[in-house]
Amino acid sequence: MARPETCDFIRSNAAPRSQSSGLALRLKVESKSDEMKRIFHPFRSASRQLGPLEQRLLDALWAKGSATVRELVENGYEDLAYTTVMTTLDRLYKKNVLMREEEGRAYRYTPRLSREELHCEVAGQAFRQLLDASPASTLPLSFLVEILGERDTQLLDDLRKLVEKKRRELNQREPHTKEIE
């Protein structure tokens, strides 16, 4: 499989060709990948990252629909202190992951998004971050194509279909925008 031209910098930084050149190239690519992981946390900015307890309580709210702190502590989270659950839910609210409404002297918490909607939002943010991080937008795109090809060639076909669909949508909009101008 041919590598995109924008990945040439990886090959140019690889060790000189020898019998182990494949290994040297793999090591160089892995070290670049490790470097990128340190720079960009995958799929989340630091302020949006969820800890294990936040994830656990969010999973409970997705299962129940909504709950107060007391309802969670009394129904399955007896191992957690009331104040721990309260603080964790408040942090999720401040991260805009949960909505809350007053219910007596307490709050009833509800997930702002479904699990699928949250995953879509997080993935979209990750792609925006990746595209904004590189002065050449083709660089992150070439990595995307490489990763998809490594994982499953069917994903490349799926990507091609999505690109073609988006092009058709954009082409259908263009005549309307030209008439307005």
Secondary structure, DSSP 8 states (H G I E B T S, - for coil): ----GGGHHHHHTS---STTHHHHHHHHHHHHHHHHHHHS-TT--GGG---HHHHHHHHHHHHHS-EEHHHHHHTT-TTS-HHHHHHHHHHHHHTTSEEEEEETTEEEEEESS-HHHHHHHHHHHHHHHHHHH-SSTHHHHHHHHHHHHHH-HHHHHHHHHHHHHHHHHHHHHHHHHHHH-
